[in-house]
Amino acid sequence: LTGTDLQLPAALASCRRFRCDRYTVNRKEDKACFGSGCQSVCCDARTCSQITCEAPLINAPDTGVTQCSNSTDCAEKCCVQPCKDFKCDARTCPKENNWKRTSVPSESQETCCKHTARHCCKAPTAYCVGCMNCQSRHAYCASKLLKYMPEFGGFQHMRRLRSTRGESVDRPPTMLDDGGKTTVASASEIAADEADSLEGVQKTAERYRRLREGKETGEETKLRYRKLQESEHTKLLDNMIDMAKEAAAFRLKNMKKPTSEKRGAAMRRQWVDTWHKVVMDNEGKDHNETVRGCFQRPSPVCKYHFSSIFLLHRGCKRDAKSATTVKVLTDTRHAVSCGDDGLCWVWKIRSGTPRQVFFPNQQVPSLEPLWPVLSVSVLNDATYILSAGAGDGNHTTGAAYVWDWQYGFQFADYTADDGVILSTSEMAAWRLVLLGCKDSYTYIWQWPDSNTLKLPYFARTVEEIKDAIESNTFDYINNALDGFARLATDKFFMSEHTFLDRILAVHPEVEHSLEALTNIHDFFHKNRMGHVRDVVYVPTRMRFATAHADGKVRYWNADSGALLMVMNADCSPVNALAASPVRQEVVSGGDSGILILWSLPSGRKLLQMNQLAGGPIRSIAFVPGGNRIVVGSDDGVVRIWNVCHAQLICHFDVGGGRIRGVAVNPSNPLGQILVATEDGYVRVYDPNSQVDAIR
């Protein structure tokens, strides 16, 4: 009996005879129903424990009691998509660690895949180009080197170096010489050698197979040997001698005949020439052959040890929230870190124990998610902290907050309507801070009075100019005129907007001309500097520097708002800046993996330090003294450079994915390094000694 058999008008029926559809179950057999209403009366929705998901979907954990009503609803509520089995669309790549990630079926593309245009850097380096091709840096470099060494396959033969023409050369002689003579093997000799080796392996495998088929262990063979007669002993020993002779003959047959050519300077020169031809020359070529960044600059491991870790940014879900930024408080015993979870934690550096937490004030308690915090700065009064980031879930607005680190109280807030706030910095002037915004503007914010100055000042639209003039005019009228003057002004004064409305009412044809002039003005005054990805205050003067997405570093006067200098780093975005504590200099780093030391008064490039294999540089911090910097990049390696000599001192791998922020403790102990990583942890590393921290 089905619902179609019981369409109205119909007689009274029992639920006992009614058959529910696939996604419902009949649990009310004792009830009665009429016609098509039996489906709703007799049938209840199935729970996820009764649903079997179709491949490649699998049943979601912890959803056994959840009810669903149809195929789409059940797939969404009861099933998850393993990211390792999901095929990403064009121009997207699988995310890292997809083997452990699952997603709701409707959100599989966003959860399992990353868009190359948004997530990959734009520099012509192996790290960035490999990301665009859904490859790691190592895989991309290996694929490029195979163009010049195709016979190496998976690099299993590493005894000889082969050139682009099929030639090969032995490695240079070592301290262990075999007699002082050798030959240079050709490609055909290498192939013959490999064939003979394969033949020997096959013979050995055949003998080993015969031994296994006998199913005799070593002890059983000894017992059997003792029971043999003298003649059988002799026969067995003869067989062993024959096998030894065969092995010796095979070895003599395949040995290279000695020649009069001695190992020495000639072979070393040939090795060096071939090395430069195959590797070093290709390393320096343009992007049409191979890209830069495959060669890792060697350096020793830093004499640092892991000290403590802060865990709370990660969260409890499978997809970890990143720790985005970290700073050391002025007491040098506490640190503040913020993350994609929208929280800023104050914690003890020595133990990783949380001390306080901050999140923005809300009108009512809400379960809405908090938006990512991208930057944090410790203000000069040692009491307040400035944090900033996204203002909504769509990342169209930005928000900045000033709060007390001891109690987590919010004292001031600022909202940027045109973009996320990407960077912050404190200034020496009392309660003035810098905000770098995604809308390409830098804001000087006086947070007690909520006054702001927007730089560059003259890159304003016609509407913004009108609003500014009108605001200044009304401020003057309300604060500088007495009652009689304000009454007269109220009767006869017209604002710019009112005046234009009156003109257009009389001459509407003027509107097209005004619109054309407005567009021309806005075009020539448009701010095209790109996102302000970092901003730093220069301690030696009332000036600051900004890093922009257009690949330039700009130097500003904080007193007048004037742009003093523009320095062109390279074609890729600049992500990080660090100001020298002793000189008017900054170090910049960006997607290209190049560090540049700039002289701000002259705009000259003083030094350039390349760490192309490390990928984009995300954070830079000076060590007290101004001679060394700590650099964090996307390959998860912290590198320490000497900026006086452009020397890579050492490095260490934190093992937490991309590094989002680094900070250096000025004391307690000196040179202590804090690293915020993409896996949601903040790790603390101490130098083994004070000599290691300052050397």
C-alpha positions in Angstrom: 0.0 0.0 0.0 1.4 3.4 -1.0 0.4 7.0 -0.8 -0.9 7.0 -4.4 -3.4 4.2 -3.5 -4.8 6.4 -0.7 -5.4 9.7 -2.4 -8.4 11.7 -1.1 -11.2 10.9 -1.0 -10.2 7.7 0.8 -11.3 5.5 3.5 -9.6 5.3 6.9 -6.4 3.3 6.8 -3.9 1.9 9.3 -0.3 3.0 9.4 0.6 -0.7 9.8 0.1 -1.2 6.0 1.7 2.0 4.9 5.2 2.0 3.3 7.4 5.0 4.0 9.9 6.3 1.5 13.7 5.7 1.7 14.6 8.5 4.1 11.7 8.0 6.6 10.7 5.1 8.8 7.3 3.9 10.0 7.3 4.0 13.8 3.5 4.6 14.3 1.9 1.3 13.2 -0.9 1.7 15.8 -2.2 5.0 14.3 -4.8 5.6 11.5 -4.5 8.0 8.6 -6.3 9.2 5.5 -5.0 9.2 1.9 -1.9 11.2 1.1 -1.7 12.4 4.7 -0.3 9.0 5.8 3.2 10.0 4.9 3.3 12.8 7.5 1.2 10.9 10.1 2.9 7.5 9.9 6.5 8.3 9.0 9.3 9.9 11.0 12.6 11.1 9.6 15.5 8.7 9.7 18.6 9.4 11.8 22.1 9.5 10.4 22.9 6.3 12.1 20.4 4.6 9.7 21.9 6.3 6.6 24.8 4.8 4.5 26.7 7.5 2.6 27.5 6.8 -1.0 31.2 6.9 -2.1 33.3 9.0 -2.0 31.3 10.4 1.0 31.7 8.8 4.4 29.5 8.9 7.5 30.2 11.9 9.7 31.1 11.2 13.3 28.9 12.5 16.1 25.8 12.8 13.9 24.1 9.5 14.8 21.0 11.1 16.3 20.7 13.9 13.7 17.5 13.5 11.5 17.3 14.1 7.7 14.4 14.1 5.3 15.8 13.7 1.7 18.9 12.7 -0.2 20.4 16.2 -0.3 19.6 16.9 3.3 21.0 13.5 4.5 24.2 14.0 2.4 24.7 17.5 4.0 23.9 16.5 7.6 25.1 12.9 7.8 28.0 12.7 5.4 31.4 14.3 5.0 33.8 14.5 2.0 37.4 13.3 2.7 39.6 16.0 1.1 42.1 13.4 0.0 39.5 12.0 -2.4 38.2 15.4 -3.7 39.2 16.7 -7.1 39.8 20.4 -7.1 38.7 22.7 -9.9 40.9 24.4 -12.4 43.2 27.1 -11.0 42.9 25.6 -7.6 45.2 23.2 -5.7 44.7 20.8 -2.9 45.6 22.2 0.5 48.4 20.9 2.7 47.5 18.1 5.0 44.4 17.1 3.1 44.9 13.5 4.2 43.4 14.4 7.5 40.8 17.0 6.5 37.1 16.4 5.8 34.4 18.8 4.7 30.6 19.2 4.4 29.8 18.2 0.8 28.5 21.7 -0.2 31.8 23.3 1.1 34.3 20.9 -0.3 35.8 23.3 -2.8 36.5 26.0 -0.2 37.7 23.6 2.5 39.9 21.2 0.5 41.2 23.5 -2.2 43.1 26.8 -2.3 42.9 29.3 -5.1 46.3 29.9 -6.6 45.7 33.5 -7.4 44.8 34.3 -3.7 47.1 32.0 -1.8 50.3 31.9 -3.9 52.9 34.6 -4.0 53.6 36.5 -7.2 57.4 36.5 -7.4 59.4 34.6 -10.1 60.9 32.2 -7.6 60.7 28.4 -7.3 58.5 28.6 -4.2 55.9 30.9 -5.9 55.9 29.2 -9.3 55.7 25.8 -7.7 52.7 27.0 -5.7 51.0 28.1 -8.9 51.6 24.6 -10.4 50.4 22.8 -7.2 53.9 21.7 -6.4 56.2 22.2 -3.5 59.5 24.0 -4.0 61.4 20.7 -3.9 59.1 19.0 -6.4 59.2 22.0 -8.8 63.0 22.2 -8.7 63.3 18.5 -9.2 61.1 18.7 -12.3 63.2 21.5 -13.7 66.5 19.7 -13.1 65.2 16.6 -14.8 65.1 18.7 -18.0 68.9 18.8 -17.8 69.4 15.3 -16.3 66.6 13.2 -17.8 68.4 9.9 -17.3 68.5 10.3 -13.6 64.8 9.5 -13.2 64.1 10.0 -9.5 67.8 11.0 -8.8 68.6 7.4 -7.8 72.0 7.5 -9.4 74.1 10.1 -7.7 77.6 8.8 -8.4 78.0 10.8 -11.7 76.9 14.1 -13.0 75.3 14.1 -16.4 75.3 17.2 -18.7 72.6 18.3 -21.2 74.4 16.4 -24.1 74.3 13.1 -22.3 78.0 13.3 -21.2 78.8 12.3 -17.7 81.8 12.7 -15.4 82.9 11.0 -12.2 82.9 12.8 -8.9 86.3 14.3 -8.0 88.7 12.1 -6.0 88.3 11.8 -2.3 90.8 11.1 0.4 90.2 7.4 0.0 92.0 6.6 -3.3 91.9 3.2 -4.9 95.3 3.2 -6.6 95.5 6.5 -8.3 93.9 5.6 -11.7 90.5 5.7 -13.1 88.6 6.5 -16.4 85.9 8.8 -17.4 82.8 6.8 -18.1 80.6 7.6 -21.1 76.8 7.2 -21.4 77.1 3.9 -23.2 79.5 2.5 -20.5 77.1 3.6 -17.8 74.3 1.7 -19.6 76.4 -1.4 -20.0 77.4 -1.2 -16.3 73.8 -1.0 -15.2 72.9 -4.0 -17.4 75.6 -6.1 -15.9 74.6 -5.1 -12.4 71.1 -6.1 -13.2 72.2 -9.5 -14.5 74.2 -10.1 -11.3 71.3 -9.2 -9.1 69.0 -11.6 -11.0 71.5 -14.5 -10.6 71.8 -13.7 -6.9 68.0 -13.6 -6.6 67.7 -17.0 -8.3 70.1 -18.6 -5.9 68.3 -17.1 -3.0 65.0 -18.3 -4.3 66.4 -21.9 -4.5 67.6 -21.7 -0.9 64.2 -20.5 0.3 62.5 -23.3 -1.5 64.6 -25.8 0.4 63.0 -24.4 3.5 66.1 -24.9 5.6 67.3 -22.6 8.4 70.9 -22.1 9.3 70.7 -24.5 12.2 69.0 -27.2 10.1 71.8 -26.9 7.5 74.4 -27.4 10.2 72.7 -30.5 11.5 72.3 -32.0 8.1 76.0 -31.2 7.3 77.2 -33.2 10.4 75.2 -36.2 9.2 76.7 -36.2 5.7 79.5 -38.7 4.8 83.0 -37.6 3.7 82.2 -37.8 0.0 79.1 -35.6 0.4 81.2 -33.1 2.5 83.7 -32.9 -0.4 80.9 -32.4 -3.0 79.3 -29.6 -0.9 82.6 -27.8 -0.5 83.3 -28.0 -4.2 80.0 -26.4 -5.0 80.8 -23.5 -2.6 84.2 -23.1 -4.3 82.6 -23.0 -7.7 80.2 -20.3 -6.6 83.1 -18.2 -5.3 84.9 -18.6 -8.6 81.9 -17.5 -10.5 81.6 -14.4 -8.3 85.3 -13.6 -8.8 85.1 -14.1 -12.5 82.0 -11.8 -12.7 83.9 -9.1 -10.8 87.0 -9.3 -12.9 84.9 -9.2 -16.1 83.2 -6.0 -15.0 86.1 -4.1 -13.5 87.4 -1.1 -15.5 90.8 -1.5 -16.9 93.3 0.9 -15.4 94.7 3.6 -17.6 97.5 6.0 -17.3 95.3 9.0 -16.5 95.8 10.0 -12.9 93.1 11.4 -10.7 93.9 15.1 -10.0 93.6 18.6 -11.2 92.2 17.7 -14.6 89.2 15.7 -13.2 88.5 18.3 -10.6 88.4 21.0 -13.3 86.1 18.8 -15.4 83.8 18.2 -12.4 83.6 21.9 -11.6 82.9 22.9 -15.3 80.1 20.3 -15.6 78.6 21.4 -12.3 78.4 25.0 -13.4 77.0 23.9 -16.7 74.2 21.8 -15.3 73.3 23.5 -12.0 74.9 26.9 -11.4 74.4 28.3 -14.8 70.7 27.2 -14.9 70.3 28.6 -11.4 71.0 32.1 -12.7 68.9 32.0 -15.8 65.7 33.8 -16.4 62.2 32.4 -15.9 62.0 31.0 -19.4 64.4 28.1 -18.5 64.2 27.8 -14.7 63.5 30.1 -11.9 65.6 31.2 -9.0 65.2 29.7 -5.5 66.1 26.1 -6.0 69.6 26.4 -4.5 69.5 26.5 -0.7 72.2 28.7 0.8 74.1 26.6 3.4 74.3 27.7 6.9 74.8 26.1 10.4 71.9 25.4 12.7 71.5 28.0 15.4 72.6 27.3 18.9 69.0 27.7 20.3 66.9 25.3 22.2 63.1 24.9 22.4 61.9 26.5 25.7 58.1 26.7 25.8 54.9 26.8 23.7 51.5 28.6 23.8 48.7 26.4 22.5 45.4 28.2 22.7 45.1 29.8 19.3 44.8 26.5 17.5 41.4 25.5 18.8 40.0 22.0 19.2 38.8 21.5 15.6 40.6 19.5 12.9 41.3 22.6 10.8 43.7 24.7 13.0 43.4 28.4 13.4 46.6 30.2 12.7 48.6 32.4 15.2 49.1 35.5 13.1 51.3 37.8 15.2 53.2 38.0 18.5 55.0 40.7 20.5 56.9 40.9 23.8 55.5 43.1 26.5 57.7 45.8 28.1 58.1 43.7 31.3 59.9 41.1 29.1 58.1 38.3 31.1 54.9 38.3 29.2 53.9 38.2 25.5 50.8 39.0 23.5 49.7 37.0 20.5 46.7 37.1 18.3 45.3 34.8 15.7 42.6 33.8 13.2 40.4 32.8 16.1 39.8 36.5 16.8 41.3 36.4 20.3 44.4 38.1 21.7 46.1 36.3 24.6 48.5 37.6 27.1 50.7 34.7 28.4 53.8 34.0 30.4 56.8 33.4 28.1 58.6 31.0 30.4 55.7 28.6 30.9 53.2 29.4 28.1 50.5 29.9 30.8 47.7 32.3 29.8 47.4 35.5 31.9 44.6 37.4 30.1 42.4 37.4 26.9 40.8 40.1 24.9 38.0 40.2 22.3 35.9 43.1 21.1 33.0 44.3 23.2 29.6 43.1 22.1 26.1 44.5 22.6 24.7 41.2 23.7 26.4 37.8 24.2 26.6 36.2 20.8 27.6 32.9 19.2 28.8 34.7 16.0 32.4 33.9 15.1 35.2 36.4 15.9 37.1 37.9 12.9 40.8 37.3 12.4 43.3 39.6 14.2 46.2 40.4 11.9 48.5 42.7 13.8 49.3 43.7 17.4 51.5 46.4 18.9 52.5 47.1 22.5 52.1 50.8 23.3 54.7 52.9 25.0 52.9 53.4 28.3 53.3 49.7 29.0 49.6 49.4 29.9 47.7 49.4 26.6 47.8 47.1 23.6 46.7 47.9 20.0 45.2 45.0 18.0 43.7 45.2 14.5 42.3 43.0 11.7 39.1 42.2 9.9 35.8 43.9 10.9 33.4 41.5 9.3 33.2 38.0 7.8 33.5 39.2 4.2 36.8 41.1 5.0 35.4 44.3 3.5 35.9 46.4 6.7 38.6 46.7 9.3 38.6 47.3 13.0 41.3 48.3 15.6 41.0 48.2 19.4 43.0 49.6 22.3 42.8 47.6 25.4 44.4 47.0 28.8 46.5 43.9 28.9 46.1 43.3 32.7 42.3 43.1 32.7 41.3 42.9 29.0 39.1 46.0 29.1 38.4 47.8 25.8 39.2 51.5 25.9 38.9 52.7 22.2 37.9 51.3 18.8 38.2 52.4 15.2 36.4 51.1 12.1 37.8 51.4 8.6 35.0 51.2 6.1 37.0 50.5 3.0 39.2 47.5 3.9 40.8 45.2 6.5 43.5 46.7 8.7 46.7 44.7 7.9 49.4 46.3 10.1 49.9 48.5 13.2 52.7 50.4 14.9 53.0 52.7 17.9 54.6 56.2 17.7 56.7 58.1 20.2 54.1 60.9 20.3 51.6 60.4 23.2 48.7 58.0 22.2 49.2 58.3 18.4 49.3 55.0 16.5 49.7 54.0 12.8 47.2 51.8 11.0 48.0 50.3 7.6 44.8 49.4 5.6 43.9 47.2 2.7 42.5 50.3 0.9 46.0 51.5 0.3 45.8 54.3 2.9 47.7 54.7 6.2 45.9 56.2 9.1 47.4 58.2 12.0 44.9 57.6 14.8 44.8 59.6 18.1 42.8 57.0 20.0 41.7 58.9 23.1 39.8 61.5 20.9 39.1 59.2 17.9 40.7 61.7 15.5 42.3 60.3 12.4 44.5 61.6 9.5 44.4 59.7 6.2 47.6 59.5 4.1 48.3 60.2 1.3 46.4 63.3 2.1 45.8 64.6 -1.4 44.6 61.3 -2.8 41.0 62.1 -2.1 37.9 62.0 -4.3 35.7 65.0 -5.1 33.0 63.7 -2.7 35.6 63.3 0.1 36.8 66.9 -0.5 33.2 68.2 -0.4 32.5 66.4 2.8 35.7 67.7 4.4 35.0 71.3 3.5 31.4 71.0 4.7 32.5 69.4 8.0 35.1 72.1 8.6 32.6 74.9 7.7 30.0 73.6 10.1 32.6 73.1 12.9 33.5 76.8 12.5 29.9 77.9 12.5 29.0 75.9 15.6 32.1 76.7 17.6 33.3 80.2 16.5 30.2 82.2 15.9 27.8 83.7 18.4 24.0 83.3 18.4 23.2 86.2 16.0 25.8 85.2 13.5 24.7 81.5 13.6 21.1 82.6 13.1 22.0 84.6 10.1 24.1 81.8 8.7 21.3 79.3 9.2 19.0 81.4 7.1 21.3 82.3 4.2 24.2 79.8 4.2 24.2 77.0 1.7 26.6 74.1 1.8 28.5 72.8 -1.3 25.9 70.0 -1.8 23.0 72.4 -1.5 24.5 74.9 -3.8 25.1 72.3 -6.6 21.5 71.0 -6.1 20.2 74.5 -6.7 22.4 75.0 -9.9 21.3 71.6 -11.3 17.7 72.4 -10.7 18.0 75.4 -13.0 20.5 74.1 -15.5 20.3 70.2 -15.6 22.5 70.0 -18.6 25.5 71.0 -16.4 25.4 67.7 -14.7 27.2 65.8 -17.5 30.1 68.3 -17.4 30.4 68.2 -13.6 30.4 64.4 -13.7 33.2 64.4 -16.4 35.3 66.8 -14.3 34.7 64.7 -11.2 35.9 61.5 -13.0 39.0 63.2 -14.4 39.9 64.5 -10.9 39.3 61.1 -9.3 41.4 59.3 -11.9 44.5 61.5 -11.5 44.2 61.5 -7.7 43.4 57.9 -7.2 45.6 56.0 -4.6 47.4 53.2 -6.5 50.0 52.3 -3.9 48.5 48.9 -3.1 47.7 47.3 0.3 49.7 48.7 3.2 51.1 45.3 4.4 53.3 46.6 7.1 54.1 49.9 8.8 56.9 50.7 11.2 57.8 53.8 13.2 61.4 55.0 12.8 62.6 55.5 16.4 65.2 58.2 15.6 62.7 60.7 14.3 58.9 61.5 14.0 58.8 59.6 10.8 57.6 56.1 9.6 57.9 53.7 6.7 55.2 51.6 5.0 55.5 48.5 2.8 53.0 48.2 -0.1 51.7 45.6 -2.4 53.0 47.4 -5.5 56.6 46.4 -4.4 57.6 49.8 -3.0 58.7 51.0 0.4 57.6 54.6 1.3 59.1 57.0 3.9 56.7 59.5 5.5 56.9 62.6 7.7 54.5 62.1 10.6 54.4 65.8 11.4 53.3 67.1 8.0 52.0 63.9 6.3 54.4 64.5 3.4 55.8 61.6 1.4 59.6 62.0 1.6 61.0 59.0 -0.3 59.8 56.1 -2.5 62.1 53.0 -2.7 61.5 50.4 -5.3 62.2 47.0 -3.8 61.3 44.6 -6.7 58.3 43.6 -8.7 56.7 41.5 -6.0 54.7 42.8 -2.9 56.6 43.8 0.2 55.2 42.0 3.2 57.4 43.0 6.2 59.5 45.9 7.5 61.8 46.3 10.5 63.2 49.6 11.6 66.8 49.8 12.9 66.9 50.9 16.6 70.2 52.9 16.1 70.1 54.2 12.5 67.6 55.7 10.0 67.4 52.4 8.2 64.8 49.7 7.5 65.0 46.2 6.3 62.2 45.0 3.9 61.2 41.6 2.8 58.5 40.3 0.4 57.2 37.6 -1.8 60.5 37.3 -3.7 62.4 36.1 -0.6 64.9 39.1 -0.9 65.9 41.2 2.1 67.0 44.7 1.4 68.6 47.2 3.8 67.5 50.8 3.0 68.9 54.1 3.9 65.8 56.2 4.5 67.2 59.8 4.1 68.8 59.0 0.7 66.6 56.1 -0.5 69.7 54.0 -1.4 69.9 50.3 -1.3 72.7 49.5 1.1 72.6 45.7 1.2 70.7 42.9 -0.4 70.4 39.4 1.2 68.9 36.6 -0.8 67.0 33.7 0.8 65.0 32.8 -2.3 64.6 29.1 -1.4 62.6 30.1 1.8 59.6 31.5 -0.1 57.9 34.8 0.9 59.1 36.6 3.9 56.3 37.3 6.4 58.0 38.9 9.5 61.3 40.6 10.4 62.6 41.7 13.9 65.8 43.4 14.9 67.9 41.9 17.7 68.9 44.6 20.3 72.1 46.3 19.1 70.8 46.7 15.5 73.4 44.4 13.8 71.3 41.2 13.5 67.8 40.5 12.3 65.5 37.5 12.7 63.5 36.5 9.6 60.4 34.2 9.4 59.3 32.9 6.0 56.8 30.5 4.4 59.1 27.4 4.5 58.8 27.4 8.3 62.5 28.2 8.9 63.8 31.0 11.1 67.0 32.6 9.7 69.3 35.0 11.5 71.3 37.5 9.4 74.1 39.9 10.1 72.9 43.2 8.4 76.4 44.7 8.6 78.0 42.1 6.3 74.9 40.5 4.6 75.9 37.2 6.2 73.5 34.4 6.9 74.6 33.4 10.5 72.4 30.4 11.1 68.9 28.9 10.8 66.5 26.5 12.5 63.3 24.8 11.5 60.3 25.3 13.8 58.2 22.6 12.1 54.9 24.5 12.3 54.2 25.4 8.7 54.3 29.0 7.5 55.7 31.5 9.9 53.3 34.4 10.4 55.2 36.5 13.0 58.5 36.7 15.0 59.5 38.7 18.0 62.7 39.1 19.9 63.0 39.5 23.7 65.3 42.4 24.5 66.2 40.7 27.8 65.2 37.9 30.1 67.0 36.4 28.3 68.6 38.6 25.6 67.9 37.3 22.1 65.0 35.0 23.0 62.9 34.3 19.9 59.1 33.9 19.7 57.6 32.4 16.6 53.9 32.4 15.6 53.1 29.8 13.0 50.3 28.6 10.8 49.5 25.5 12.9 48.2 27.8 15.7 51.1 27.5 18.1 53.5 30.2 19.4 56.9 28.6 20.1 59.7 30.1 22.3 63.4 29.4 21.6 66.2 30.4 24.0 69.9 30.8 23.1 72.2 28.3 24.6 74.3 31.1 26.0 74.4 34.9 25.9 77.4 34.6 23.5 75.2 32.8 21.0 72.5 35.5 21.3 74.8 38.5 20.4 77.5 36.9 18.3 
